[in-house]
């Protein structure tokens, strides 16, 4: 009987000791998990703070860049709009021209280029290419500008929206183009055209935008 009680007592002691050890192990594990969790939360908080700081800085840089570019973009938009208005005004000017006036402008362009081209001679044949102009009109222009010159006329396709006459000889190639007249006016008479279309204040503002260049 005593031996049985001793065995039971020993079993209880072993079980109690096992429970204590298990409790210590679990307690240690809980403490470790808690410490690791706190450590992870601290690292996470630090990482989030760093990211917030980084993105806030990037946001400031982006905002500064946008604000710096805004005046440039505004000037570019205004310059583009002015250019569109000038081109539109040029197209309206051309549409209001009579065909007689168109032929006269082309004739004067040819005469001016004949006079400036030393290599051009009236001898021999001449090949003529035309765009946005009828053959009868081209013949009238050529007869008026160079009455003694024989030529072969052919129509060509061009990207230009305006009439063109191109003369080819063995010595030279000569252009007469309403488009070139328009380009000249938009380049050389730009200030006067902007002032006439939009007023003097816009002209002064545009001159400041271009750095004072006229």
N, CA, C and O of each residue as an XYZ file, in Angstrom:
856
protein
N       0.823     -1.198      0.000
C       0.000      0.000      0.000
C       0.857      1.248      0.000
O       0.601      2.212     -0.721
N       1.874      1.198      0.826
C       2.787      2.337      0.890
C       3.515      2.532     -0.431
O       3.744      3.657     -0.873
N       3.873      1.414     -1.049
C       4.561      1.516     -2.347
C       3.647      2.129     -3.393
O       4.115      2.916     -4.215
N       2.374      1.804     -3.395
C       1.409      2.353     -4.346
C       1.265      3.859     -4.140
O       1.247      4.630     -5.099
N       1.161      4.269     -2.858
C       1.057      5.702     -2.574
C       2.319      6.438     -3.014
O       2.250      7.542     -3.554
N       3.465      5.816     -2.776
C       4.732      6.449     -3.185
C       4.771      6.628     -4.695
O       5.249      7.647     -5.193
N       4.262      5.625     -5.429
C       4.248      5.700     -6.912
C       3.321      6.805     -7.383
O       3.650      7.559     -8.299
N       2.152      6.894     -6.745
C       1.203      7.953     -7.113
C       1.781      9.328     -6.821
O       1.633     10.256     -7.616
N       2.432      9.449     -5.694
C       3.047     10.734     -5.328
C       4.126     11.113     -6.334
O       4.231     12.266     -6.752
N       4.918     10.128     -6.711
C       5.982     10.375     -7.698
C       5.389     10.800     -9.033
O       5.911     11.699     -9.691
N       4.304     10.156     -9.431
C       3.646     10.526    -10.710
C       3.143     11.972    -10.674
O       3.274     12.730    -11.636
N       2.548     12.327     -9.491
C       2.035     13.697     -9.375
C       3.170     14.707     -9.442
O       3.035     15.761    -10.064
N       4.290     14.383     -8.802
C       5.444     15.287     -8.811
C       5.984     15.467    -10.229
O       6.346     16.563    -10.656
N       6.022     14.301    -10.956
C       6.517     14.356    -12.338
C       5.582     15.207    -13.202
O       6.025     16.042    -13.990
N       4.267     14.972    -13.031
C       3.287     15.748    -13.803
C       3.347     17.228    -13.455
O       3.259     18.084    -14.335
N       3.495     17.522    -12.179
C       3.573     18.924    -11.747
C       4.826     19.587    -12.313
O       4.800     20.726    -12.779
N       5.910     18.842    -12.256
C       7.166     19.375    -12.805
C       7.041     19.604    -14.312
O       7.556     20.584    -14.852
N       6.339     18.668    -14.986
C       6.136     18.812    -16.438
C       5.266     20.023    -16.742
O       5.515     20.755    -17.700
N       4.219     20.232    -15.896
C       3.359     21.394    -16.102
C       4.125     22.701    -15.911
O       3.961     23.658    -16.668
N       4.968     22.711    -14.876
C       5.756     23.919    -14.618
C       6.697     24.228    -15.793
O       6.844     25.372    -16.223
N       7.330     23.148    -16.291
C       8.240     23.329    -17.422
C       7.474     23.803    -18.664
O       7.926     24.688    -19.390
N       6.302     23.193    -18.888
C       5.480     23.593    -20.028
C       5.040     25.040    -19.890
O       5.014     25.784    -20.870
N       4.691     25.441    -18.662
C       4.269     26.818    -18.411
C       5.414     27.789    -18.704
O       5.224     28.842    -19.312
N       6.635     27.390    -18.241
C       7.790     28.258    -18.486
C       8.073     28.390    -19.979
O       8.386     29.471    -20.477
N       7.955     27.249    -20.689
C       8.208     27.265    -22.142
C       7.203     28.156    -22.864
O       7.557     28.956    -23.730
N       5.912     27.989    -22.471
C       4.867     28.813    -23.093
C       5.052     30.286    -22.754
O       4.875     31.166    -23.596
N       5.419     30.529    -21.481
C       5.639     31.927    -21.054
C       6.789     32.538    -21.843
O       6.705     33.677    -22.303
N       7.868     31.764    -21.995
C       9.028     32.240    -22.769
C       8.645     32.504    -24.224
O       9.052     33.498    -24.825
N       7.841     31.574    -24.777
C       7.402     31.727    -26.167
C       6.528     32.967    -26.328
O       6.656     33.712    -27.299
N       5.624     33.179    -25.345
C       4.757     34.355    -25.398
C       5.571     35.648    -25.309
O       5.318     36.610    -26.034
N       6.562     35.647    -24.396
C       7.409     36.832    -24.245
C       8.185     37.102    -25.533
O       8.324     38.243    -25.975
N       8.692     36.000    -26.126
C       9.449     36.152    -27.383
C       8.564     36.717    -28.488
O       8.955     37.639    -29.203
N       7.355     36.145    -28.619
C       6.420     36.610    -29.648
C       6.066     38.085    -29.412
O       6.022     38.883    -30.349
N       5.812     38.432    -28.127
C       5.459     39.799    -27.797
C       6.597     40.760    -28.149
O       6.375     41.817    -28.740
N       7.832     40.368    -27.771
C       8.990     41.204    -28.066
C       9.195     41.366    -29.577
O       9.475     42.460    -30.067
N       9.047     40.250    -30.304
C       9.218     40.291    -31.760
C       8.134     41.148    -32.409
O       8.374     41.882    -33.367
N       6.919     41.022    -31.841
C       5.813     41.812    -32.386
C       6.074     43.306    -32.184
O       5.872     44.112    -33.092
N       6.524     43.656    -30.986
C       6.830     45.058    -30.710
C       7.966     45.552    -31.602
O       7.940     46.662    -32.133
N       8.968     44.674    -31.743
C      10.095     45.037    -32.602
C       9.641     45.223    -34.059
O      10.065     46.164    -34.731
N       8.774     44.315    -34.539
C       8.273     44.394    -35.918
C       7.430     45.651    -36.120
O       7.529     46.326    -37.145
N       6.577     45.958    -35.095
C       5.746     47.156    -35.174
C       6.602     48.414    -35.212
O       6.291     49.357    -35.938
N       7.676     48.431    -34.435
C       8.574     49.582    -34.446
C       9.240     49.756    -35.813
O       9.337     50.864    -36.340
N       9.701     48.615    -36.379
C      10.320     48.667    -37.704
C       9.310     49.100    -38.765
O       9.619     49.881    -39.665
N       8.075     48.562    -38.631
C       7.028     48.916    -39.583
C       6.688     50.401    -39.495
O       6.534     51.079    -40.510
N       6.576     50.887    -38.267
C       6.279     52.307    -38.077
C       7.392     53.183    -38.656
O       7.127     54.201    -39.295
N       8.652     52.766    -38.420
C       9.794     53.510    -38.947
C       9.786     53.496    -40.475
O      10.047     54.511    -41.120
N       9.478     52.313    -41.049
C       9.437     52.197    -42.507
C       8.315     53.049    -43.096
O       8.506     53.732    -44.102
N       7.146     53.003    -42.461
C       6.022     53.814    -42.931
C       6.336     55.300    -42.827
O       6.002     56.067    -43.730
N       6.967     55.708    -41.750
C       7.337     57.112    -41.582
C       8.331     57.545    -42.666
O       8.242     58.648    -43.205
N       9.283     56.647    -42.973
C      10.266     56.950    -44.013
C       9.595     57.063    -45.379
O       9.904     57.956    -46.169
N       8.663     56.131    -45.641
C       7.932     56.184    -46.915
C       7.095     57.454    -47.025
O       7.070     58.102    -48.072
N       6.407     57.807    -45.931
C       5.600     59.028    -45.939
C       6.474     60.255    -46.180
O       6.097     61.161    -46.924
N       7.633     60.276    -45.549
C       8.557     61.381    -45.742
C       9.053     61.445    -47.184
O       9.150     62.518    -47.780
N       9.367     60.257    -47.733
C       9.868     60.173    -49.110
C       8.819     60.645    -50.105
O       9.102     61.449    -50.993
N       7.575     60.120    -49.941
C       6.523     60.491    -50.882
C       6.093     61.946    -50.716
O       5.723     62.605    -51.688
N       6.142     62.442    -49.484
C       5.835     63.856    -49.266
C       6.859     64.735    -49.978
O       6.516     65.753    -50.577
N       8.134     64.318    -49.899
C       9.195     65.055    -50.573
C       9.021     64.993    -52.089
O       9.161     65.998    -52.785
N       8.708     63.779    -52.595
C       8.463     63.640    -54.019
C       7.264     64.477    -54.462
O       7.272     65.072    -55.539
N       6.231     64.514    -53.611
C       5.059     65.327    -53.921
C       5.405     66.797    -54.013
O       4.901     67.506    -54.883
N       6.281     67.267    -53.101
C       6.711     68.668    -53.142
C       7.517     68.950    -54.410
O       7.338     69.982    -55.057
N       8.415     68.008    -54.758
C       9.199     68.171    -55.979
C       8.291     68.239    -57.205
O       8.477     69.081    -58.084
N       7.293     67.330    -57.253
C       6.364     67.313    -58.388
C       5.571     68.606    -58.457
O       5.383     69.171    -59.535
N       5.100     69.079    -57.291
C       4.337     70.328    -57.265
C       5.204     71.508    -57.720
O       4.749     72.367    -58.476
N       6.466     71.539    -57.248
C       7.380     72.611    -57.654
C       7.627     72.581    -59.157
O       7.673     73.620    -59.815
N       7.788     71.356    -59.696
C       8.028     71.219    -61.139
C       6.810     71.675    -61.933
O       6.942     72.359    -62.949
N       5.621     71.293    -61.465
C       4.397     71.708    -62.159
C       4.258     73.231    -62.135
O       3.934     73.849    -63.149
N       4.505     73.821    -60.976
C       4.381     75.281    -60.861
C       5.437     75.989    -61.698
O       5.186     77.059    -62.251
N       6.632     75.382    -61.790
C       7.693     75.993    -62.599
C       7.373     75.905    -64.077
O       7.677     76.820    -64.843
N       6.751     74.790    -64.480
C       6.433     74.590    -65.888
C       5.179     75.332    -66.317
O       4.999     75.618    -67.501
N       4.306     75.649    -65.359
C       3.017     76.237    -65.690
C       3.136     77.526    -66.502
O       2.460     77.657    -67.522
N       3.976     78.489    -66.084
C       4.094     79.703    -66.908
C       4.610     79.414    -68.314
O       4.157     80.036    -69.275
N       5.560     78.469    -68.449
C       6.097     78.120    -69.761
C       4.999     77.511    -70.624
O       4.834     77.871    -71.789
N       4.242     76.570    -70.023
C       3.150     75.937    -70.760
C       2.092     76.960    -71.159
O       1.512     76.884    -72.242
N       1.853     77.914    -70.267
C       0.867     78.959    -70.565
C       1.325     79.808    -71.739
O       0.534     80.145    -72.620
N       2.622     80.155    -71.746
C       3.152     80.950    -72.855
C       3.116     80.154    -74.155
O       2.799     80.690    -75.217
N       3.448     78.862    -74.054
C       3.409     78.026    -75.257
C       1.991     77.918    -75.806
O       1.771     77.981    -77.015
N       1.031     77.752    -74.892
C      -0.369     77.666    -75.317
C      -0.807     78.958    -75.987
O      -1.496     78.931    -77.007
N      -0.407     80.095    -75.411
C      -0.777     81.385    -75.996
C      -0.112     81.570    -77.350
O      -0.748     82.028    -78.299
N       1.171     81.213    -77.445
C       1.881     81.341    -78.723
C       1.250     80.453    -79.787
O       1.114     80.854    -80.943
N       0.861     79.228    -79.382
C       0.216     78.307    -80.327
C      -1.109     78.873    -80.804
O      -1.437     78.788    -81.988
N      -1.874     79.452    -79.881
C      -3.163     80.034    -80.240
C      -2.992     81.215    -81.185
O      -3.746     81.365    -82.147
N      -1.996     82.053    -80.907
C      -1.726     83.198    -81.781
C      -1.338     82.718    -83.171
O      -1.773     83.281    -84.176
N      -0.508     81.663    -83.224
C      -0.100     81.116    -84.517
C      -1.310     80.587    -85.282
O      -1.419     80.790    -86.492
N      -2.213     79.913    -84.584
C      -3.429     79.401    -85.230
C      -4.283     80.542    -85.765
O      -4.833     80.452    -86.863
N      -4.393     81.625    -84.980
C      -5.177     82.777    -85.426
C      -4.554     83.436    -86.647
O      -5.262     83.848    -87.566
N      -3.215     83.536    -86.655
C      -2.529     84.129    -87.805
C      -2.736     83.274    -89.059
O      -3.003     83.799    -90.140
N      -2.610     81.957    -88.903
C      -2.814     81.058    -90.046
C      -4.259     81.135    -90.545
O      -4.517     81.123    -91.749
N      -5.182     81.213    -89.605
C      -6.592     81.329    -89.988
C      -6.852     82.638    -90.722
O      -7.601     82.670    -91.698
N      -6.228     83.726    -90.249
C      -6.387     85.023    -90.910
C      -5.805     84.984    -92.321
O      -6.364     85.565    -93.252
N      -4.656     84.279    -92.468
C      -4.038     84.161    -93.788
C      -4.938     83.376    -94.744
O      -5.075     83.728    -95.915
N      -5.548     82.308    -94.225
C      -6.458     81.513    -95.064
C      -7.673     82.344    -95.483
O      -8.125     82.261    -96.625
N      -8.196     83.145    -94.552
C      -9.339     84.012    -94.875
C      -8.954     85.045    -95.919
O      -9.710     85.322    -96.850
N      -7.748     85.618    -95.746
C      -7.249     86.597    -96.732
C      -7.197     85.979    -98.127
O      -7.626     86.590    -99.106
N      -6.665     84.757    -98.202
C      -6.553     84.100    -99.507
C      -7.931     83.801   -100.109
O      -8.157     84.009   -101.301
N      -8.849     83.309    -99.264
C     -10.178     82.956    -99.773
C     -10.915     84.173   -100.325
O     -11.774     84.039   -101.196
N     -10.578     85.357    -99.818
C     -11.242     86.566   -100.273
C     -10.589     87.177   -101.521
O     -11.088     88.155   -102.075
N      -9.472     86.590   -101.951
C      -8.817     87.083   -103.160
C      -9.599     86.659   -104.397
O     -10.132     85.552   -104.459
N      -9.659     87.546   -105.374
C     -10.230     87.154   -106.665
C      -9.198     86.330   -107.422
O      -8.003     86.419   -107.138
N      -9.645     85.539   -108.371
C      -8.708     84.734   -109.155
C      -7.764     85.640   -109.946
O      -6.606     85.293   -110.178
N      -8.264     86.784   -110.350
C      -7.398     87.731   -111.073
C      -6.261     88.197   -110.169
O      -5.117     88.316   -110.607
N      -6.589     88.462   -108.893
C      -5.566     88.906   -107.947
C      -4.570     87.775   -107.681
O      -3.372     88.031   -107.553
N      -5.043     86.542   -107.598
C      -4.154     85.377   -107.407
C      -3.184     85.267   -108.571
O      -1.985     85.067   -108.375
N      -3.713     85.400   -109.795
C      -2.843     85.305   -110.984
C      -1.825     86.437   -110.999
O      -0.671     86.243   -111.381
N      -2.262     87.618   -110.581
C      -1.350     88.775   -110.568
C      -0.218     88.571   -109.561
O       0.933     88.908   -109.840
N      -0.546     88.020   -108.392
C       0.490     87.757   -107.382
C       1.496     86.719   -107.879
O       2.700     86.868   -107.669
N       1.004     85.676   -108.533
C       1.907     84.653   -109.071
C       2.775     85.230   -110.180
O       3.958     84.904   -110.278
N       2.198     86.082   -111.011
C       2.970     86.715   -112.090
C       4.108     87.563   -111.511
O       5.243     87.495   -111.982
N       3.795     88.350   -110.499
C       4.819     89.203   -109.875
C       5.906     88.363   -109.209
O       7.083     88.719   -109.249
N       5.502     87.230   -108.587
C       6.489     86.337   -107.986
C       7.430     85.772   -109.047
O       8.639     85.697   -108.830
N       6.880     85.376   -110.189
C       7.707     84.853   -111.280
C       8.648     85.922   -111.807
O       9.836     85.662   -112.000
N       8.137     87.105   -112.039
C       8.967     88.198   -112.568
C      10.094     88.531   -111.598
O      11.227     88.778   -112.011
N       9.780     88.537   -110.326
C      10.806     88.845   -109.321
C      11.897     87.786   -109.325
O      13.079     88.113   -109.214
N      11.518     86.532   -109.449
C      12.502     85.445   -109.451
C      13.253     85.359   -110.782
O      14.425     84.985   -110.801
N      12.603     85.694   -111.880
C      13.318     85.775   -113.157
C      14.450     86.778   -113.053
O      15.574     86.517   -113.482
N      14.137     87.940   -112.472
C      15.125     89.021   -112.369
C      16.274     88.638   -111.437
O      17.402     89.091   -111.634
N      15.998     87.792   -110.406
C      17.026     87.435   -109.429
C      17.828     86.204   -109.822
O      18.823     85.877   -109.175
N      17.395     85.509   -110.896
C      18.072     84.274   -111.308
C      18.922     84.539   -112.540
O      18.405     84.631   -113.653
N      20.207     84.657   -112.340
C      21.117     84.969   -113.437
C      21.210     83.828   -114.441
O      21.425     84.069   -115.629
N      21.049     82.584   -113.980
C      21.211     81.434   -114.866
C      20.009     81.215   -115.775
O      20.082     80.466   -116.749
N      18.879     81.890   -115.441
C      17.683     81.653   -116.232
C      17.772     82.357   -117.584
O      18.148     83.527   -117.657
N      17.431     81.653   -118.634
C      17.385     82.242   -119.979
C      16.054     81.883   -120.621
O      15.405     80.918   -120.219
N      15.659     82.644   -121.596
C      14.385     82.417   -122.285
C      14.534     81.483   -123.472
O      13.579     81.249   -124.213
N      15.730     80.952   -123.649
C      15.962     80.076   -124.801
C      15.570     78.639   -124.456
O      15.695     78.208   -123.309
N      15.091     77.902   -125.471
C      14.771     76.487   -125.288
C      13.423     76.295   -124.627
O      12.723     77.260   -124.319
N      13.066     75.044   -124.414
C      11.776     74.724   -123.821
C      11.805     74.843   -122.313
O      12.865     74.967   -121.699
N      10.625     74.804   -121.733
C      10.507     74.957   -120.286
C       9.395     74.043   -119.784
O       8.314     73.989   -120.370
N       9.664     73.334   -118.705
C       8.676     72.440   -118.092
C       8.031     73.169   -116.924
O       8.720     73.753   -116.088
N       6.705     73.133   -116.872
C       5.983     73.867   -115.833
C       5.088     72.897   -115.065
O       4.342     72.120   -115.661
N       5.172     72.954   -113.738
C       4.305     72.158   -112.876
C       3.378     73.107   -112.107
O       3.814     74.149   -111.617
N       2.112     72.740   -112.006
C       1.152     73.618   -111.342
C       0.365     72.850   -110.286
O       0.177     71.637   -110.378
N      -0.090     73.602   -109.272
C      -0.885     73.017   -108.182
C      -1.899     74.058   -107.739
O      -1.562     75.227   -107.551
N      -3.134     73.629   -107.575
C      -4.236     74.495   -107.143
C      -4.472     75.677   -108.099
O      -4.891     76.756   -107.678
N      -4.201     75.457   -109.361
C      -4.447     76.479   -110.363
C      -4.744     75.786   -111.695
O      -4.131     74.770   -112.023
N      -5.682     76.338   -112.454
C      -6.060     75.752   -113.731
C      -4.986     76.009   -114.787
O      -4.235     76.981   -114.707
N      -4.929     75.119   -115.774
C      -3.931     75.277   -116.843
C      -4.125     76.591   -117.593
O      -3.155     77.264   -117.943
N      -5.374     76.947   -117.836
C      -5.629     78.212   -118.554
C      -5.128     79.413   -117.748
O      -4.614     80.383   -118.304
N      -5.290     79.322   -116.427
C      -4.794     80.398   -115.559
C      -3.269     80.435   -115.594
O      -2.668     81.505   -115.685
N      -2.651     79.256   -115.521
C      -1.187     79.196   -115.562
C      -0.659     79.731   -116.890
O       0.347     80.440   -116.917
N      -1.321     79.403   -117.973
C      -0.905     79.907   -119.287
C      -0.984     81.419   -119.330
O      -0.097     82.074   -119.878
N      -2.049     81.983   -118.752
C      -2.190     83.438   -118.730
C      -1.075     84.083   -117.905
O      -0.531     85.116   -118.294
N      -0.737     83.473   -116.768
C       0.334     84.009   -115.914
C       1.672     83.937   -116.640
O       2.432     84.905   -116.632
N       1.967     82.805   -117.266
C       3.241     82.635   -117.964
C       3.348     83.576   -119.166
O       4.414     84.129   -119.438
N       2.254     83.747   -119.866
C       2.261     84.634   -121.026
C       2.525     86.072   -120.600
O       3.222     86.810   -121.295
N       1.970     86.470   -119.463
C       2.172     87.827   -118.974
C       3.574     88.024   -118.412
O       4.180     89.080   -118.590
N       4.093     86.988   -117.723
C       5.404     87.115   -117.089
C       6.544     86.881   -118.072
O       7.589     87.523   -117.971
N       6.353     85.964   -119.026
C       7.404     85.597   -119.977
C       6.752     85.295   -121.338
O       6.593     84.136   -121.720
N       6.388     86.342   -122.041
C       5.568     86.166   -123.251
C       6.202     85.314   -124.348
O       5.479     84.669   -125.108
N       7.499     85.293   -124.451
C       8.133     84.589   -125.570
C       8.575     83.175   -125.234
O       9.293     82.549   -126.014
N       8.165     82.671   -124.101
C       8.643     81.375   -123.634
C       7.632     80.277   -123.939
O       6.461     80.410   -123.582
N       8.055     79.198   -124.588
C       7.195     78.031   -124.806
C       7.363     77.067   -123.645
O       8.445     76.962   -123.067
N       6.286     76.359   -123.303
C       6.369     75.492   -122.127
C       5.389     74.330   -122.227
O       4.422     74.360   -122.989
N       5.676     73.310   -121.431
C       4.787     72.161   -121.268
C       4.280     72.190   -119.828
O       5.072     72.212   -118.886
N       2.962     72.191   -119.663
C       2.365     72.331   -118.333
C       1.779     71.000   -117.871
O       1.085     70.315   -118.623
N       2.070     70.652   -116.630
C       1.483     69.447   -116.041
C       1.052     69.727   -114.606
O       1.697     70.497   -113.895
N      -0.028     69.102   -114.192
C      -0.522     69.275   -112.832
C       0.176     68.280   -111.894
O       0.429     67.135   -112.267
N       0.476     68.727   -110.691
C       1.121     67.873   -109.690
C       0.333     67.967   -108.379
O      -0.481     68.869   -108.183
N       0.602     67.010   -107.497
C       0.001     67.060   -106.161
C       1.026     67.634   -105.184
O       2.195     67.249   -105.194
N       0.567     68.561   -104.342
C       1.444     69.175   -103.346
C       0.697     69.257   -102.024
O      -0.533     69.265   -102.001
N       1.437     69.318   -100.925
C       0.813     69.443    -99.604
C       0.343     70.864    -99.326
O      -0.388     71.103    -98.365
N       0.761     71.807   -100.166
C       0.386     73.200    -99.958
C      -1.099     73.416   -100.221
O      -1.680     72.806   -101.119
N      -1.701     74.291    -99.427
C      -3.116     74.629    -99.618
C      -3.290     75.781   -100.593
O      -4.413     76.192   -100.885
N      -2.166     76.304   -101.100
C      -2.220     77.486   -101.960
C      -1.675     77.162   -103.358
O      -0.942     76.190   -103.537
N      -2.041     77.988   -104.340
C      -1.570     77.767   -105.709
C      -0.047     77.876   -105.832
O       0.594     78.685   -105.161
N       0.508     77.038   -106.707
C       1.953     77.038   -106.968
C       2.194     76.891   -108.463
O       1.463     76.191   -109.163
N       3.226     77.561   -108.931
C       3.734     77.355   -110.284
C       5.235     77.123   -110.163
O       5.953     77.934   -109.578
N       5.705     76.000   -110.726
C       7.123     75.660   -110.656
C       7.656     75.565   -112.078
O       7.132     74.805   -112.893
N       8.702     76.340   -112.376
C       9.319     76.354   -113.703
C      10.651     75.629   -113.646
O      11.465     75.867   -112.754
N      10.864     74.748   -114.603
C      12.124     74.021   -114.658
C      12.764     74.203   -116.028
O      12.133     73.984   -117.062
N      14.023     74.607   -116.013
C      14.824     74.694   -117.230
C      16.134     73.973   -116.948
O      16.397     73.620   -115.798
N      16.954     73.748   -117.949
C      18.267     73.126   -117.682
C      19.131     73.953   -116.744
O      20.043     73.425   -116.108
N      18.848     75.243   -116.656
C      19.675     76.120   -115.830
C      19.156     76.321   -114.401
O      19.947     76.506   -113.476
N      17.846     76.286   -114.220
C      17.322     76.674   -112.908
C      15.923     76.095   -112.679
O      15.261     75.609   -113.595
N      15.508     76.171   -111.410
C      14.152     75.810   -111.012
C      13.576     76.975   -110.226
O      14.163     77.415   -109.237
N      12.433     77.471   -110.662
C      11.871     78.689   -110.086
C      10.478     78.395   -109.538
O       9.655     77.751   -110.189
N      10.235     78.890   -108.309
C       8.940     78.704   -107.653
C       8.193     80.031   -107.605
O       8.780     81.081   -107.342
N       6.908     79.968   -107.859
C       6.000     81.079   -107.574
C       4.863     80.480   -106.767
O       4.129     79.629   -107.271
N       4.705     80.909   -105.526
C       3.767     80.243   -104.628
C       3.065     81.249   -103.738
O       3.708     82.096   -103.117
N       1.760     81.155   -103.677
C       1.007     81.987   -102.735
C       1.372     81.584   -101.303
O       1.397     82.427   -100.407
N       1.657     80.291   -101.088
C       2.058     79.821    -99.761
C       3.325     80.502    -99.274
O       3.445     80.810    -98.088
N       4.279     80.744   -100.180
C       5.519     81.420    -99.786
C       5.254     82.889    -99.457
O       5.910     83.467    -98.590
N       4.295     83.480   -100.149
C       3.903     84.852    -99.821
C       3.307     84.893    -98.418
O       3.625     85.780    -97.626
N       2.440     83.926    -98.117
C       1.831     83.840    -96.785
C       2.906     83.654    -95.718
O       2.884     84.339    -94.695
N       3.845     82.737    -95.943
C       4.927     82.502    -94.977
C       5.757     83.760    -94.757
O       6.156     84.061    -93.633
N       6.014     84.489    -95.837
C       6.787     85.734    -95.727
C       6.043     86.752    -94.872
O       6.635     87.393    -94.004
N       4.745     86.897    -95.118
C       3.949     87.860    -94.357
C       3.897     87.485    -92.885
O       4.025     88.352    -92.020
N       3.708     86.192    -92.590
C       3.634     85.741    -91.201
C       4.966     85.876    -90.477
O       5.003     86.010    -89.254
N       6.052     85.840    -91.227
C       7.382     85.973    -90.629
C       7.812     87.433    -90.502
O       8.186     87.884    -89.419
N       7.755     88.171    -91.613
C       8.281     89.532    -91.637
C       7.295     90.569    -91.100
O       7.712     91.606    -90.586
N       6.018     90.305    -91.211
C       4.997     91.261    -90.773
C       4.226     90.745    -89.559
O       3.090     91.151    -89.312
N       4.846     89.863    -88.822
C       4.158     89.194    -87.712
C       3.653     90.192    -86.668
O       2.503     90.110    -86.236
N       4.501     91.125    -86.266
C       4.125     92.077    -85.222
C       2.906     92.890    -85.639
O       1.966     93.064    -84.864
N       2.935     93.386    -86.877
C       1.806     94.177    -87.359
C       0.521     93.346    -87.416
O      -0.561     93.837    -87.095
N       0.654     92.089    -87.824
C      -0.518     91.219    -87.933
C      -1.100     90.889    -86.552
O      -2.317     90.908    -86.367
N      -0.223     90.588    -85.588
C      -0.699     90.292    -84.226
C      -1.399     91.504    -83.636
O      -2.457     91.375    -83.021
N      -0.807     92.693    -83.821
C      -1.423     93.911    -83.295
C      -2.773     94.171    -83.947
O      -3.727     94.564    -83.276
N      -2.853     93.950    -85.260
C      -4.108     94.175    -85.976
C      -5.187     93.184    -85.536
O      -6.362     93.539    -85.450
N      -4.782     91.939    -85.259
C      -5.752     90.904    -84.887
C      -6.155     90.973    -83.421
O      -7.335     90.841    -83.094
N      -5.172     91.182    -82.526
C      -5.412     90.991    -81.093
C      -5.191     92.234    -80.239
O      -5.552     92.245    -79.062
N      -4.605     93.280    -80.815
C      -4.364     94.489    -80.042
C      -2.915     94.644    -79.610
O      -2.130     93.696    -79.646
N      -2.583     95.853    -79.205
C      -1.189     96.172    -78.871
C      -0.726     95.484    -77.596
O       0.445     95.121    -77.488
N      -1.633     95.292    -76.610
C      -1.242     94.660    -75.344
C      -0.765     93.227    -75.567
O       0.225     92.796    -74.976
N      -1.470     92.501    -76.416
C      -1.057     91.128    -76.728
C       0.287     91.141    -77.432
O       1.136     90.285    -77.179
N       0.482     92.114    -78.318
C       1.762     92.220    -79.028
C       2.911     92.448    -78.060
O       3.961     91.817    -78.180
N       2.716     93.360    -77.088
C       3.770     93.629    -76.104
C       4.049     92.400    -75.258
O       5.204     92.089    -74.968
N       2.985     91.697    -74.858
C       3.148     90.478    -74.064
C       3.877     89.412    -74.852
O       4.740     88.720    -74.310
N       3.538     89.268    -76.142
C       4.196     88.286    -77.003
C       5.662     88.649    -77.218
O       6.517     87.765    -77.282
N       5.959     89.945    -77.331
C       7.342     90.386    -77.508
C       8.172     90.065    -76.277
O       9.327     89.658    -76.399
N       7.588     90.245    -75.074
C       8.299     89.896    -73.836
C       8.523     88.392    -73.751
O       9.577     87.941    -73.303
N       7.520     87.611    -74.185
C       7.650     86.147    -74.186
C       8.773     85.691    -75.079
O       9.494     84.753    -74.737
N       8.940     86.344    -76.237
C       9.985     85.981    -77.185
C      11.342     86.584    -76.828
O      12.288     86.496    -77.610
N      11.434     87.192    -75.658
C      12.713     87.779    -75.239
C      13.018     89.077    -75.919
O      14.184     89.442    -76.070
N      11.953     89.810    -76.350
C      12.183     91.106    -76.965
C      12.504     91.048    -78.430
O      12.789     92.077    -79.043
N      12.463     89.832    -79.025
C      12.776     89.703    -80.431
C      11.547     90.010    -81.262
O      10.441     89.614    -80.894
N      11.713     90.696    -82.358
C      10.636     91.047    -83.271
C      10.858     90.359    -84.593
O      10.058     90.520    -85.515
